[in-house]
Amino acid sequence: MIVIREVVSKGLPKLAGIFSLLLNLMPFLIYVALIQGHHELLTAALPFAIYYGFRQAGLLLFRDFEYDYQRLAWIGIGSGICGYALGMLSVINPVFFDLSGVGAGLASALFPVAVSQRNRLVKNELLTKLPQCQPLVQFGIVLAFLGCLLLVKNPVIHFGLMLLVSLGAAGAYWKLPHSIHLFPVRLHWYNYFLAFILLAAMLLLCLGRSMGIGQPAQWGLGLLLTFIIVIALGLLFNHQHLLSYPHNLRAWILLYGVCGQYWTLYSTIFIGVIYGVQLYYWTIVAYLLAFIFGARLVNEVTRISSAAPERTAIVMLTLGIILTFWLPTYFIGIFIIRSFAGEIRKQTIGAYEQATRNYTISSIVNNYYSMISGVFSQLVMWGSLFLSVGLKGMNHILGAFSLHQPDMQNGSAITLTHLVLAVYMILYLMWLLLRTRKQSSIFES
């Protein structure tokens, strides 16, 4: 027993990164699988919408703890344990699926950010570095977990597995060395007002689902729209209160959020609608491969390229976007986009730290700006789709997705939305390319 305890004590901290990755990726599969067709098509996707809403807003809702990554981590772990435990109670009432989205979303938002922030401290030699699993081992573990979710169709088992992951994350994080300095907590009523809006929207949508699509659901959708607008405005104003940083970094920090919709909402909804949900799972595999092996691709391409690293990255991102217009190369495009956007994200965090000497909030600042550009990218994507198909077409698209059936009727409108989003991203990249002539390199020498 003592030997087992020592093995667990030494081996568990190595898995913190894997638990972070699982809490970040796997809920997409779980909540997409929960979307089943009913007569109320808009609310069939409610658990996924709640999960994604809290995932996007989690860091802002808990802005009071932005200077203390350790507290953010434990809030995320506790939320995940509560959320997945509630999901297992769905056999009693489906409303527990909705409630689980709150905890799962907060866990996806907070724990990975805290792990990332701790890794930054380790990289800057401010915390003890511990051995980690090799990339191939990480890939194998996450891929095996993904296979379990796909083979076992019972959502209660899915939530049970994620509950075990949350408990494992708690054990691993408990064993990690942390900073002993306690950072101040600044209370903001604004955060809790946002949480109230999101909670009220969720309750109204739940009420609308139980009664059928009606006035409560419309109010709930209206509150969700209000929530998105308030978050966008709040993020824009919030950046003025962050620590000072070089203004030329802002455009590069925003890039990750600009690209992020390609491997999150776009792939989740539109690949699932046109080609079926089963094909969407390959997006997760492409993302996972980029997360583990993307840095090697970036280093190799940068090494053989004669251009500056920033220009090479912009060219490769443009190539990745173009590859997504043909299904056989779509997932290669996702791999390239995630790889280079992720590497630029790392470099901008490093540049921010070098300029400000602030290592306690560098990764969190980056996430704030990714949220700003991510929300705007969603407005571009959903706005272009709505203008193409209208409310009736949106209902048809969401209905096809909830039934897990391809929808070729609106294929041209979805392709047009793809084109609008791609043009928006490429224009942003071209603007960055022009700015690089006047900026110093963000890439490490």
C-alpha positions in Angstrom: 0.0 0.0 0.0 2.8 2.4 0.8 4.5 1.6 -2.5 1.3 2.3 -4.4 0.9 5.5 -2.5 4.4 6.6 -3.4 3.9 5.7 -7.1 0.7 7.7 -7.2 2.3 10.6 -5.4 5.1 10.8 -7.8 3.2 10.0 -11.0 0.0 11.9 -10.5 1.5 15.4 -10.9 2.8 14.4 -14.4 -0.8 14.0 -15.5 -1.9 17.6 -14.7 -1.5 18.7 -18.3 -3.4 15.7 -19.5 -6.3 16.3 -17.1 -6.3 19.9 -18.3 -6.5 18.8 -21.9 -9.3 16.4 -21.2 -11.3 19.0 -19.3 -10.8 21.4 -22.2 -11.6 19.1 -25.2 -13.9 16.2 -24.1 -17.0 18.3 -23.1 -17.4 19.3 -26.8 -18.0 15.6 -27.6 -20.2 15.0 -24.6 -22.5 18.0 -25.1 -22.7 17.6 -28.9 -23.8 13.9 -28.4 -26.5 15.2 -26.0 -28.1 17.2 -28.8 -31.0 15.0 -29.9 -33.9 16.1 -32.1 -37.2 17.1 -30.4 -40.1 19.3 -31.4 -38.4 22.3 -29.7 -35.3 22.4 -31.9 -33.8 25.6 -30.5 -33.7 24.3 -27.0 -32.5 20.8 -28.0 -29.0 22.3 -28.0 -29.5 24.1 -24.6 -26.9 22.0 -22.6 -24.3 22.7 -25.2 -25.2 26.4 -25.3 -25.0 26.7 -21.5 -21.6 24.8 -21.5 -20.2 27.0 -24.3 -21.5 30.2 -22.7 -19.9 29.5 -19.3 -16.7 28.3 -21.0 -16.4 31.6 -22.9 -17.4 33.7 -20.0 -15.8 31.8 -17.1 -12.6 33.8 -16.9 -14.4 37.1 -17.0 -17.0 36.0 -14.4 -14.1 35.2 -12.0 -12.0 38.2 -12.8 -11.8 38.9 -9.1 -9.2 36.1 -8.9 -7.2 37.0 -12.0 -4.0 37.6 -10.0 -4.2 34.2 -8.2 -4.0 31.3 -10.7 -4.1 28.8 -7.8 -7.6 29.9 -6.7 -8.8 29.9 -10.3 -7.6 26.3 -10.6 -9.4 25.2 -7.5 -12.6 27.0 -8.6 -12.4 25.3 -11.9 -11.8 21.9 -10.3 -14.6 22.3 -7.9 -17.0 23.5 -10.6 -16.0 20.4 -12.7 -16.7 18.0 -9.9 -20.1 19.6 -9.2 -21.0 19.9 -12.9 -20.2 16.3 -13.8 -21.8 15.0 -10.7 -25.0 16.8 -11.6 -24.7 15.3 -15.1 -24.8 11.8 -13.7 -28.2 12.7 -12.0 -29.8 13.3 -15.4 -31.5 9.9 -15.0 -33.7 11.7 -12.5 -34.5 14.8 -14.6 -33.0 16.1 -17.9 -32.6 19.6 -16.3 -29.4 18.2 -14.7 -27.9 18.2 -18.1 -28.5 21.9 -18.3 -27.1 22.5 -14.8 -24.0 20.4 -15.6 -23.1 22.8 -18.4 -22.4 25.5 -15.8 -19.8 23.5 -13.9 -18.3 21.9 -17.0 -18.0 25.2 -18.8 -16.3 26.8 -15.8 -13.9 23.9 -15.5 -12.9 24.2 -19.2 -12.4 27.9 -18.8 -10.5 28.1 -15.5 -8.4 25.0 -14.9 -6.5 25.0 -18.2 -5.8 28.7 -17.9 -4.4 28.1 -14.4 -2.2 25.2 -15.6 -1.0 27.4 -18.5 -0.2 30.3 -16.1 1.7 27.9 -13.8 3.7 26.6 -16.8 4.7 30.2 -17.6 6.1 30.5 -14.1 8.0 27.2 -14.5 9.4 28.4 -17.8 10.7 31.6 -16.2 12.3 29.5 -13.4 10.0 30.9 -10.8 8.6 27.5 -9.9 10.1 24.0 -9.7 9.9 22.1 -12.9 8.6 18.5 -12.7 8.9 15.6 -15.2 6.0 15.4 -17.7 4.6 12.7 -19.9 6.1 12.5 -23.3 3.9 13.9 -26.2 3.2 10.5 -27.6 2.1 9.2 -24.2 -0.2 12.2 -23.8 -1.6 11.7 -27.3 -2.2 8.0 -26.6 -4.0 8.6 -23.3 -6.3 11.3 -24.7 -7.0 9.3 -27.8 -7.9 6.3 -25.7 -10.2 8.4 -23.6 -11.8 9.8 -26.8 -12.3 6.2 -28.1 -14.1 5.3 -24.8 -16.5 8.2 -25.2 -17.3 7.2 -28.8 -17.7 3.5 -28.0 -19.9 4.0 -25.0 -23.1 5.9 -25.9 -24.4 6.3 -22.3 -24.2 10.0 -21.3 -24.3 9.0 -17.6 -21.1 7.0 -18.1 -19.6 10.0 -20.0 -20.2 12.3 -17.1 -18.9 9.7 -14.7 -15.6 9.5 -16.6 -15.3 13.2 -16.6 -16.0 13.3 -12.8 -13.1 10.9 -12.4 -11.0 13.3 -14.6 -12.0 16.2 -12.3 -11.0 14.2 -9.2 -7.8 13.2 -10.9 -7.1 16.9 -11.7 -7.6 17.8 -8.0 -5.1 15.1 -6.9 -2.6 16.1 -9.5 -2.8 19.8 -8.8 -2.6 19.2 -5.1 0.8 17.6 -5.5 2.2 20.3 -7.7 4.6 22.9 -6.2 2.9 26.3 -6.2 3.8 29.9 -5.5 3.6 30.7 -1.8 2.7 34.4 -2.4 -1.0 35.1 -1.9 -2.2 37.7 -4.4 -5.0 40.2 -3.6 -8.6 39.5 -4.5 -10.5 42.6 -5.9 -14.2 42.4 -5.8 -16.3 43.7 -8.8 -20.1 43.7 -8.7 -20.0 43.7 -12.5 -18.9 40.1 -12.6 -21.8 38.9 -10.6 -24.2 41.0 -12.6 -23.0 39.1 -15.7 -23.4 35.8 -13.9 -27.0 36.8 -13.0 -27.8 37.6 -16.6 -26.5 34.2 -17.8 -28.2 32.3 -15.0 -31.6 34.1 -15.8 -31.2 33.3 -19.5 -30.6 29.6 -18.7 -33.6 29.4 -16.4 -35.9 31.0 -18.9 -34.7 28.7 -21.7 -35.3 25.7 -19.4 -38.8 27.0 -18.7 -39.4 27.6 -22.4 -38.3 24.0 -23.1 -40.7 22.5 -20.6 -43.6 24.6 -22.0 -42.6 24.4 -25.7 -41.0 27.3 -27.7 -42.8 30.3 -26.4 -42.4 33.6 -24.6 -40.0 32.4 -21.9 -37.7 30.9 -24.5 -37.7 34.2 -26.4 -36.9 36.1 -23.3 -34.1 33.7 -22.6 -32.6 34.0 -26.1 -32.9 37.8 -25.7 -31.0 37.6 -22.4 -28.3 35.5 -24.0 -27.9 38.0 -26.8 -27.7 40.8 -24.1 -25.1 38.7 -22.3 -22.9 38.4 -25.4 -23.1 42.1 -26.0 -22.3 43.0 -22.4 -19.3 40.7 -22.4 -18.0 42.2 -25.6 -18.3 45.7 -24.2 -16.9 44.6 -20.8 -13.9 43.1 -22.4 -13.2 46.2 -24.4 -13.3 48.4 -21.4 -11.5 45.9 -19.1 -8.3 45.9 -21.1 -7.8 49.5 -20.0 -7.4 48.3 -16.4 -4.8 45.6 -17.2 -1.2 46.2 -16.6 0.6 48.2 -19.3 2.1 46.4 -22.2 3.5 47.4 -25.6 0.6 48.3 -28.0 2.2 46.5 -30.9 1.5 43.2 -29.1 -2.3 43.7 -29.0 -2.9 42.8 -32.6 -0.8 39.6 -32.2 -2.6 38.6 -29.0 -6.0 39.0 -30.7 -4.9 36.6 -33.5 -5.6 33.4 -31.5 -9.2 34.4 -30.9 -9.7 35.4 -34.6 -8.6 31.9 -35.6 -10.2 30.0 -32.7 -13.7 29.8 -34.1 -12.4 27.5 -36.9 -11.7 24.6 -34.5 -14.5 25.3 -32.1 -17.9 26.6 -33.2 -17.4 26.5 -37.0 -16.3 22.9 -37.0 -18.8 21.8 -34.3 -21.8 23.2 -36.1 -21.1 23.4 -39.7 -19.0 20.3 -40.3 -21.6 18.4 -38.3 -24.5 19.9 -40.4 -23.0 19.3 -43.8 -21.1 16.0 -43.3 -22.5 14.6 -40.1 -21.4 14.7 -36.4 -19.2 11.6 -36.8 -16.9 13.4 -39.1 -16.7 16.3 -36.7 -14.8 14.1 -34.3 -11.8 14.3 -36.6 -11.6 18.0 -35.8 -10.8 17.0 -32.2 -8.1 14.7 -33.4 -6.6 17.4 -35.6 -6.7 19.8 -32.6 -5.1 17.3 -30.4 -2.3 16.6 -32.9 -1.6 20.3 -33.2 -1.6 20.8 -29.4 1.0 18.1 -29.0 3.1 18.2 -32.2 2.3 21.6 -33.6 5.4 23.3 -32.2 7.6 20.9 -34.1 5.9 21.7 -37.3 6.3 25.5 -36.7 10.0 25.1 -35.8 10.7 23.0 -38.9 8.8 25.3 -41.3 10.4 28.4 -39.7 13.9 26.8 -40.0 13.6 26.0 -43.7 11.9 29.3 -44.6 14.0 32.3 -45.7 11.3 34.8 -44.5 10.9 36.3 -41.0 9.1 34.0 -38.5 6.0 36.3 -38.4 5.6 36.4 -42.1 6.1 32.6 -42.4 3.4 32.2 -39.7 1.0 34.5 -41.6 1.6 32.6 -44.9 1.1 29.2 -43.2 -2.1 30.4 -41.5 -3.4 31.6 -44.9 -2.6 28.3 -46.4 -4.4 26.5 -43.6 -7.5 28.6 -44.2 -7.5 27.8 -47.9 -7.1 24.1 -47.2 -10.3 24.1 -45.2 -12.4 24.6 -48.4 -11.8 21.0 -49.5 -13.0 18.2 -47.2 -10.0 15.9 -47.7 -7.7 18.6 -46.6 -10.0 20.3 -44.1 -8.5 18.7 -41.1 -4.9 19.3 -42.3 -5.9 23.0 -42.5 -7.2 22.9 -38.9 -3.9 21.3 -37.8 -1.9 24.0 -39.5 -4.1 26.9 -38.2 -4.0 25.6 -34.6 -0.3 24.9 -34.7 0.8 28.4 -35.9 -1.9 30.3 -33.9 -0.9 28.4 -30.8 2.8 29.1 -31.3 2.1 32.8 -31.9 0.1 32.8 -28.7 3.1 31.4 -26.8 5.4 34.0 -28.3 3.1 36.9 -27.4 2.9 35.8 -23.8 6.6 35.7 -23.7 6.9 39.1 -25.3 4.4 40.5 -22.8 6.4 39.0 -19.9 9.6 40.4 -21.2 8.1 43.9 -21.6 6.3 44.1 -18.3 8.2 41.7 -16.0 4.8 40.5 -14.9 4.6 36.7 -14.7 1.5 36.2 -12.6 -1.2 37.2 -15.1 0.5 36.9 -18.5 -1.4 33.9 -19.8 -4.7 35.3 -18.3 -4.2 38.6 -20.1 -3.8 36.7 -23.4 -7.0 34.9 -22.8 -8.9 38.2 -22.2 -7.8 39.4 -25.6 -8.6 36.0 -27.2 -12.1 36.4 -25.8 -12.5 39.8 -27.4 -11.6 38.7 -30.8 -13.4 35.4 -30.4 -16.7 37.1 -29.6 -16.3 39.4 -32.6 -15.5 36.4 -34.9 -18.7 34.7 -33.6 -20.7 37.8 -34.6 -19.2 37.7 -38.1 -19.9 34.0 -38.4 -23.5 33.9 -37.0 -24.4 37.3 -38.6 -23.4 36.1 -42.1 -25.2 32.9 -41.7 -28.4 34.6 -40.4 -28.3 37.1 -43.3 -28.0 34.1 -45.7 -30.8 31.9 -44.5 -32.9 33.9 -42.1 -34.7 32.6 -39.0 -36.4 29.8 -40.8 -33.2 28.5 -42.3 -31.4 28.8 -38.9 -34.1 26.6 -37.4 -33.7 24.1 -40.2 -29.9 24.0 -39.8 -30.1 23.6 -36.0 -32.8 21.0 -36.5 -30.6 19.0 -38.8 -27.8 19.2 -36.3 -29.9 18.1 -33.4 -31.1 15.1 -35.5 -27.5 14.3 -36.4 -28.4 14.4 -40.0 -26.6 16.2 -42.9 -28.4 19.3 -44.2 -27.6 19.8 -47.9 -30.5 22.2 -48.4 -28.6 25.1 -46.8 -25.2 23.9 -48.0 -24.6 26.9 -50.2 -25.4 29.4 -47.4 -23.0 27.5 -45.0 -20.3 27.6 -47.7 -20.9 31.4 -48.1 -20.6 31.7 -44.3 -17.3 29.8 -44.5 -16.1 32.2 -47.2 -17.0 35.3 -45.2 -15.3 34.0 -42.1 -12.2 33.0 -44.2 -12.0 36.4 -45.9 -12.4 38.1 -42.5 -9.5 36.1 -41.1 -7.3 36.6 -44.2 -7.9 40.3 -44.1 -6.8 40.3 -40.5 -3.6 38.4 -41.4 -2.8 40.8 -44.3 -3.2 43.7 -41.8 -0.8 42.0 -39.5 1.6 41.5 -42.4 1.7 45.2 -43.0 2.2 45.9 -39.3 5.2 43.5 -39.1 7.3 46.0 -41.2 7.2 48.5 -38.3 7.5 46.0 -35.4 10.3 44.2 -33.7 10.1 40.4 -33.7 7.8 38.7 -31.2 9.5 35.4 -31.8 12.3 34.3 -29.5 15.7 34.3 -31.1 
